[in-house]
Amino acid sequence: MEVEEPLSGVAMAVLREDGQWRCRRMSDAALSDLDRAITELRATRSTGAVFGMLNVDDEFFLIVRPGPGGVDLLLSDSAAALYYDVAADVLDLLRIEPPDEDDDEMWPEGDLGLLADLGMPSGEMVVVVEEDRYPEEQLRIIAQRCGFAEQYDAVMADLDRVP
């Protein structure tokens, strides 16, 4: 039996209530289990927007936004589905076939406009996804564009302090 290495990265819940942004860390299990990430976000009580931003192994990012009619998803790199179960689960939920193993191109899958109502239109999301940056940097740009960079940075600073 092969022992699976735990994934590194950060899963963060982002909430907007009464015009104020809050960010908090989600469980590490959310990085490898899409159902767990969705369940944690649905359990988060908020009168405003709630979504999750996941940086998985510093290889790709995932944005998860549950709503009353389902869940909106954005996977920054569809090829990640070849190597990560959580990315494969995203494509499965979106009913999209994983890319061919020989395909060297990277492209996003899902709803590029899932944060448009919060200040990140789909055209700008495309630019962020296509930039040659680490997922942490891409998520920071999204946080800055939507207006919660300070809260995002606070969560990331707390992670740097943990031994």
C-alpha positions as CSV (number, residue, x, y, z in Angstrom):
1,M,0.0,0.0,0.0
2,E,1.4,3.4,-1.0
3,V,1.3,6.1,1.6
4,E,0.2,9.4,0.1
5,E,2.2,12.5,1.1
6,P,0.2,15.3,2.7
7,L,-0.3,18.2,0.3
8,S,1.2,21.6,1.1
9,G,-0.5,24.8,0.5
10,V,-3.2,27.0,2.0
11,A,-7.0,26.7,2.0
12,M,-8.6,30.0,2.9
13,A,-12.3,31.0,3.4
14,V,-13.2,34.5,2.3
15,L,-16.3,36.2,3.7
16,R,-17.9,39.5,3.0
17,E,-20.4,40.7,5.6
18,D,-21.8,44.2,6.1
19,G,-19.3,45.6,3.6
20,Q,-16.3,44.1,5.5
21,W,-14.0,41.3,4.4
22,R,-12.8,38.5,6.6
23,C,-10.4,35.7,5.8
24,R,-9.7,32.6,7.8
25,R,-7.8,29.4,7.2
26,M,-9.7,26.3,6.3
27,S,-8.6,22.8,7.3
28,D,-5.6,21.2,5.5
29,A,-8.0,18.4,4.4
30,A,-9.7,20.9,2.1
31,L,-6.6,20.9,0.0
32,S,-7.1,17.3,-1.1
33,D,-10.8,16.8,-0.7
34,L,-13.2,18.9,-2.8
35,D,-16.3,17.7,-0.9
36,R,-14.6,18.7,2.4
37,A,-13.8,22.2,1.1
38,I,-17.4,22.6,-0.1
39,T,-18.8,21.4,3.2
40,E,-16.6,23.7,5.2
41,L,-17.6,26.7,3.1
42,R,-21.3,25.8,3.3
43,A,-21.0,25.6,7.1
44,T,-19.6,29.1,7.2
45,R,-22.4,31.4,8.2
46,S,-22.5,34.8,6.4
47,T,-25.1,37.1,5.0
48,G,-22.8,38.0,2.1
49,A,-20.4,36.3,-0.2
50,V,-18.5,33.2,0.9
51,F,-15.9,31.5,-1.2
52,G,-12.7,29.5,-0.8
53,M,-9.3,30.0,-2.3
54,L,-7.0,27.0,-2.3
55,N,-3.3,27.0,-3.2
56,V,-2.5,23.3,-3.7
57,D,1.2,22.4,-3.5
58,D,2.1,25.7,-5.0
59,E,1.2,24.1,-8.4
60,F,-2.3,25.4,-9.1
61,F,-5.1,27.2,-7.4
62,L,-8.8,26.5,-7.0
63,I,-11.6,28.9,-6.2
64,V,-14.8,27.3,-4.7
65,R,-17.9,29.4,-4.4
66,P,-21.0,27.5,-3.0
67,G,-24.4,29.0,-3.7
68,P,-28.0,28.0,-3.3
69,G,-28.1,26.3,-6.7
70,G,-24.8,24.4,-6.5
71,V,-21.2,25.4,-6.5
72,D,-19.1,27.5,-8.9
73,L,-15.6,26.4,-9.4
74,L,-12.4,27.7,-11.1
75,L,-9.4,25.4,-11.5
76,S,-6.3,27.4,-12.7
77,D,-4.7,24.5,-14.5
78,S,-6.7,21.6,-15.9
79,A,-3.5,19.5,-16.3
80,A,-3.4,19.3,-12.5
81,A,-6.2,16.7,-12.7
82,L,-3.6,14.3,-14.0
83,Y,-1.7,14.4,-10.7
84,Y,-4.1,15.7,-8.0
85,D,-7.4,14.0,-7.0
86,V,-8.9,17.4,-5.9
87,A,-8.3,18.8,-9.4
88,A,-9.7,15.6,-11.0
89,D,-12.8,16.0,-8.7
90,V,-13.3,19.5,-10.0
91,L,-13.3,18.4,-13.6
92,D,-15.6,15.5,-12.7
93,L,-18.0,17.9,-11.0
94,L,-17.8,20.2,-14.1
95,R,-18.3,17.2,-16.4
96,I,-15.1,17.9,-18.3
97,E,-12.7,15.3,-19.5
98,P,-9.2,15.6,-18.1
99,P,-6.6,16.7,-20.6
100,D,-4.5,14.2,-22.5
101,E,-1.2,13.3,-20.7
102,D,0.8,14.4,-23.8
103,D,-0.7,17.9,-23.7
104,D,1.8,20.4,-22.5
105,E,-0.5,23.4,-22.5
106,M,-2.0,24.8,-19.3
107,W,-5.5,26.2,-19.3
108,P,-8.2,27.0,-16.7
109,E,-11.5,25.2,-16.4
110,G,-14.6,26.4,-14.7
111,D,-16.3,29.8,-14.3
112,L,-13.8,32.6,-14.9
113,G,-16.5,35.1,-13.8
114,L,-17.3,33.6,-10.5
115,L,-15.9,36.6,-8.6
116,A,-17.1,39.3,-11.1
117,D,-19.7,40.6,-8.7
118,L,-16.9,41.1,-6.1
119,G,-14.6,43.1,-8.4
120,M,-12.8,40.5,-10.5
121,P,-14.3,40.4,-14.0
122,S,-13.7,37.3,-16.1
123,G,-11.3,39.2,-18.5
124,E,-9.1,40.1,-15.6
125,M,-9.2,36.6,-14.1
126,V,-8.0,35.2,-17.5
127,V,-5.0,37.6,-17.3
128,V,-4.2,36.5,-13.7
129,V,-4.5,32.8,-14.6
130,E,-2.3,33.1,-17.7
131,E,0.4,35.0,-15.9
132,D,3.6,33.0,-15.2
133,R,3.4,33.3,-11.4
134,Y,3.1,31.1,-8.4
135,P,-0.5,30.4,-7.2
136,E,0.1,32.3,-4.0
137,E,0.9,35.4,-6.0
138,Q,-2.1,34.9,-8.3
139,L,-4.4,34.6,-5.3
140,R,-2.8,37.7,-3.8
141,I,-3.6,39.6,-7.0
142,I,-7.2,38.4,-6.9
143,A,-7.4,39.4,-3.2
144,Q,-6.0,42.9,-4.0
145,R,-8.4,43.3,-7.0
146,C,-11.5,42.4,-4.9
147,G,-10.4,44.5,-1.9
148,F,-9.3,42.0,0.8
149,A,-5.5,42.0,0.3
150,E,-5.0,43.2,3.9
151,Q,-7.0,40.3,5.3
152,Y,-5.4,37.8,2.9
153,D,-1.9,39.0,4.0
154,A,-2.8,38.7,7.7
155,V,-3.7,35.0,7.3
156,M,-0.6,34.4,5.3
157,A,1.5,36.2,7.9
158,D,0.0,34.0,10.6
159,L,1.1,30.9,8.6
160,D,4.6,32.2,8.4
161,R,4.7,32.4,12.2
162,V,3.7,28.8,12.8
163,P,6.7,26.6,13.3
